[in-house]
Amino acid sequence: MVCMNASEYNQLDMDQKTRMLWTSGMLLDERIEFSKFRVCIYHLRGFYVELTIGMKDDSIRRVHAMEKPRDWNGYLNSVDLEALLG
């Protein structure tokens, strides 16, 4: 098993990223964006990867390891704190 961080993962080509994601990643959650894309978040070897799939044709549009706090905005915006705090 090769040790790498999110930045190094992002330097890989699409085939390498998806192969590693399919073999070692664990799906944590998914959401729909703009009624066009399914966005899935995976845990992979100590970091998190976002996979974007076009819903019209099931094509992979983007595979990107989360490196910066702003990468989490799509997930943070979907949390309903009132529902959590009751």
C-alpha positions as CSV (number, residue, x, y, z in Angstrom):
1,M,0.0,0.0,0.0
2,V,1.5,3.3,-1.1
3,C,1.3,6.2,1.5
4,M,0.2,9.5,-0.1
5,N,-1.6,12.6,1.0
6,A,-4.6,14.4,-0.6
7,S,-2.3,16.7,-2.6
8,E,-0.3,13.8,-4.1
9,Y,-3.6,12.0,-4.9
10,N,-4.8,15.0,-6.9
11,Q,-1.7,14.9,-9.1
12,L,-2.6,11.4,-10.3
13,D,-4.4,10.9,-13.6
14,M,-8.1,10.1,-13.7
15,D,-7.6,6.3,-14.2
16,Q,-5.2,6.1,-11.3
17,K,-7.5,8.1,-9.0
18,T,-10.6,6.0,-9.8
19,R,-8.8,2.7,-9.6
20,M,-7.5,3.6,-6.1
21,L,-10.9,4.9,-5.1
22,W,-12.7,1.7,-6.2
23,T,-10.2,-0.7,-4.6
24,S,-9.5,1.2,-1.3
25,G,-12.2,3.8,-0.8
26,M,-15.2,3.7,1.5
27,L,-18.4,5.5,0.5
28,L,-19.6,7.8,3.3
29,D,-22.3,10.0,1.8
30,E,-23.7,11.3,-1.4
31,R,-25.8,14.3,-2.5
32,I,-27.4,15.7,-5.7
33,E,-26.3,19.0,-7.1
34,F,-28.3,21.1,-9.5
35,S,-30.4,18.0,-10.4
36,K,-27.5,17.1,-12.8
37,F,-24.8,15.6,-10.7
38,R,-24.4,12.9,-8.0
39,V,-21.6,13.9,-5.7
40,C,-20.2,11.1,-3.5
41,I,-17.7,11.5,-0.6
42,Y,-15.3,8.7,0.1
43,H,-12.7,8.0,2.9
44,L,-9.5,6.9,1.3
45,R,-6.3,6.2,3.3
46,G,-6.5,9.0,5.7
47,F,-8.1,11.7,3.5
48,Y,-11.4,12.3,1.8
49,V,-12.2,12.2,-2.0
50,E,-15.2,13.7,-3.8
51,L,-16.4,11.9,-6.9
52,T,-18.8,13.8,-9.2
53,I,-20.9,11.7,-11.6
54,G,-23.2,13.1,-14.4
55,M,-26.7,11.7,-13.8
56,K,-27.7,11.9,-17.4
57,D,-25.0,9.4,-18.6
58,D,-23.4,8.1,-15.4
59,S,-20.0,9.5,-16.5
60,I,-17.3,10.5,-14.0
61,R,-16.9,14.2,-14.2
62,R,-14.4,14.9,-11.4
63,V,-12.4,13.0,-8.8
64,H,-10.8,15.3,-6.2
65,A,-9.3,14.9,-2.8
66,M,-10.4,17.4,-0.2
67,E,-7.5,19.6,0.6
68,K,-9.0,22.9,1.8
69,P,-11.7,23.9,4.2
70,R,-13.8,25.4,1.3
71,D,-13.9,21.9,-0.3
72,W,-16.3,20.9,2.5
73,N,-18.9,23.7,1.8
74,G,-21.3,21.5,-0.1
75,Y,-21.5,19.2,2.9
76,L,-21.6,21.8,5.6
77,N,-24.4,23.7,3.9
78,S,-26.5,20.6,3.9
79,V,-26.4,20.1,7.6
80,D,-29.6,21.3,9.4
81,L,-28.3,22.3,12.9
82,E,-31.8,23.0,14.3
83,A,-32.7,19.4,13.5
84,L,-29.5,18.1,15.1
85,L,-29.9,20.2,18.3
86,G,-33.7,19.6,18.5
